[in-house]
Amino acid sequence: MRSGAGSQRTQRFDSYVESVDTILRIPEVESALGGLATRILAVNAKAFLPNEKGGQLVIPRQYRGDYDRLAIVPMPRKEAAQASDKLAVITSDFSDWFPMEETVISPVSRYSIGRAALYQEMLDLGRRQHTNDGSDIEIAERSSQDLSAASWARTVVNLWPGENSQLPEARYIKRTRPVTVVESDGMDNASEWLRAAIVAHEEAHAVDALHNAALYASTRGGAASELAGYFVTDAIMQLSPFMGGDIAEGARDLEAWRQKELGPDNFVPNDEQVKYLQTIGAF
């Protein structure tokens, strides 16, 4: 057991990480995902379950100040659909400032964007969303949306861009730890394959969040990471003995669309394709 936060919550959490660890180590699945399987397994191995005290989420003492681990939170659907206030407690503490690289590259989708353009997009987006004392700007991760009937999970990471007064040409950001909320009602009855497909999809986002969270300030970066997540879901479900269902079919349709419109090795949509993906609720 990874936490004493309650036997049912702990059992659910353990079932999620154990499903991913088991399924992604199947040679056919590992081969289909390539190096991404290794990155997801690394995130999965370090994931933890926040405690819950008095209805509030609490980071366990041993993980406080550690922003390089994914927190996975099982929640009933009704609670998960309106979890913003509850999540705020564990997504409001930030890492130290770290410099943005000249080119920010997603290890998941291989999407890249220059630092200057990305930083400006972060500022523009932030001004439309939230400003704190006129300087710090909060940007919610693009793929974190209310749970829909076909999603069952979402991942949240928040970013703050800033400048170094000693190096005005430099660009810095800080971020929260990524947090994945999993709707527990449906997952309680899901097969091991489906649990793995859903959680590994979110852990693909966590890989991006942990390695280059700034990508989520870019609309195209968020869309690219989302398409990569559906690639993970589809790769797992294609090999599953339990084909069918809304999640498997949705992932299969999006992966087929990506292959046709973008090509087998491309996850990055253009602006018009981003609009289409937003229209159909893909991210």
N, C-alpha and C positions, 0 to 999 in steps of 0.2 A: 504494500500500500504506500502511496506517495504522500498522503496527507491524512490527518485525523479530522477532516472537515465534515464528517458525517458519512456513515457507511454507504448510503444509497448514492450520494454524490460521488464518493470515491470509487464505487463500483462502476458507475457510468464513465467517469474519467478514465479509469483503467481499461475499460472495454474499448474506448476510442483509441488510446495510444497503442494498446496491444493489437488491435485490428490493423492499424497502419503498419506496425512493425512486422506482423505476420504476412500480410498480403504483399507489401512492397519487397519482401525478400523472396517471393516466388520468382524463379528465374525468368519466366515469360513476362511477368509484370516489370521486373527490373530491366529487362532488355527493352521493353516498349518505352519506358520512361528515360532510359539512358542515365546520364549523370544527374538528372533532376531527382531520381530516386534516392541517390546518396545524400543530396542536400536536404530533402524532405525528412529522411530517416534521422539525420543529425538534429534537425529542429524538433522532431517528435521525441527523441531520446531525452531532450532537456526540458520538455514541456512540464508545467506544473499546474496544480489545482489551487486556486485561491481559497482561503478559508472563508467561512460565512458566519458572522456573529451578529446577532440581533437584527437579522435581515440585511446586513451590510457586508459587502465583499472586503476582505482584508488580505493583503499580501503576506504570506508566511515570513517570519523573521529572517529565515536563511536566504530568502530571495529579494529582500528589500535592497534597493540600490543596484540590483542586477537587471539591466535592461536588455540583455541578450538572450532572454528566454521567453518562449511563448506561453501565455496563460490561457488555459482552456476552461471555459465555464459552462457546465451543463445547466440549462434552465428550462422549465416548462414553457410551452409555446406562448401562452398568454403573457407570461412575465418577460420572455425573451423579445417579444414584438415591441415592447416599450421599456427597453433596458437602459436607455441613455443615462438616467440619473444614477442607477446602480453602478453602471460601468464607469461613471465619472470619477468615482473614488479611486479606481485603480488605473485610470488613464490620464491622470492629472499631474503625476510626477514624471520629471523628464531627465534624460541622460545629460551629461555634460555637453557643451558645445563641441562639435567636431567639424573640420573643414570639408566643404563639398569638393569633390574631384573635378578636374576640368571637364571631363565627360562622365556623366552618370550612366552606368550600364546595368540593366536588369540581368541577374544571373539566370532568371527563369525564362523570360521571353526574349532576351538579348536585345531589347529595346534600349536605345541610347539617346541622350539629349545633352547638348552643351550646357555647361554650368550657368552661363549668363542668361540664356533663354529660359532655362528651367527656373532660375531664381526669380526672374521677372514674372513668370507665370505664377509662381508661388505668391508673390506680392500682390499681383492683380486679383488672384482668387481669394486671398486672405482679406483684402479690403472689402470684398463683396460679402464675406462670411462673418468675420469677427475681428475686432481690433481691441487690444488690451493696452491702455495707456498710450495709444498712438504708435507703439513700436513693436511689441510682440504680436505675432499673427498666428492664430490657430487655424489649422487646415485639417479637416477630417479626411481620413483615408477614403478614396473614391469608391471602393467596392463595399464600404460598410453601409448597407441600406437595411431598412426594416425587413424582417424575415417574411418571405412569401411562401406560398404553399409548396413551391418547387425548390426552395433553397435549403431550408433546415439549418443553415449556419451562416455566420458572417464574421468578418475579421476587421478590427479597428486598430489604427495607429494614428497618433496625432503628431504634427510637426510644428516647430517654431523656427522660422528663418531669422538670422541676425547678422550683424556686421561687426568686425573687429576694428575698434577705433585706431589701433596701431597699424593695421594693415587694411586700409579702406577698400582696396581692390579685392580682398578676400571675401568669401561667402561662407557662412557657417549655418548649421542647423542643429537642433537638438530634437529628440523624438521620445515618445513613450515606448514602453514595451508593447509588442503586439498582443492583442487579446482576441481570442476566438470564442464566440458564443455559439453553443450547439443546442438546438431545440431537442430536448430530451424525450418528449412524448413519443414521437415517431421513431426516434433512434432506438428506443427500448425494444422495439419489435423488428428492427432492421437486421438483415443478415450481416455477417462479418465483412463480406465484400462491399456492401452498400455503406456500412460505417466507415470503412477504409476509404472508399471513393469520395465521400463527403468531407471527411476530416483532412485527408491528404490534399484535396482541392484547396482548403483554407490554409494548410501548412505551406503550400506553394506561395500563397500571398505572404505568409510570414517570412519565407526565405527572402523575398524582395524587401519586406519591411526591415529585416535585420541587416541586410547587406547594403541596400540603397533605398531607404525609405523615401527620399526626395522624389522618386519617380511617381509616387502617388499624388503629387501636386499637379502632375501633368495629366490631362484628360486622356491622351493617347497612351501614356504609360499605364494608367489605371486599366484602360481597356485591354492593353496587351497582356497585363498580368491576369486579367479575368479570362481571356481566351486561353492562356496557358493553364489556368486552373481547370477549365472545361476539358482541355486536352488530357489532364491527369485523370479526371473523373471518367472520361470516355475510355481511356486506355485500360483502366481497371475494370470497368463494367463490360467491356468487349470480351474480356477473358473470364468474367464471372459466369458461374452456372446459373445465376439468377437474373437473366436478361429481362428487360421490360421495366415498366414503371415510368412515372413522369421524369424523375431525375436522370435515369439512363437515357431516355428518349431525348430529353432536352439537351443533354451533353452531346449525344450522337449527332443531333441536328446542327448544333453550333460548330462542332468539329468538322462536319461535312461542309458547312458554309465556309469555315476558315480555309479548309483545304482547296475549295473551289475558287474563292475570291482572293485569298492572300498567297496560297501556295503551301506546300507541306512543311517548309522550314521557316515560314514567316508568321509571326504572331502580332504584327503591328498594323492596325487598320489606319487608313487615311481619315481625314476629317469627316467625309461623307459617310464612311463606313462606321465611324464612331457614333454618328447621329442615328444610323440604323440600329446599332446595338443598343443604344439608349432607348429607342422607340420600342423595341421588343422586350425591354427590361432585362437585358443580359448583364448589365452592371449599373 
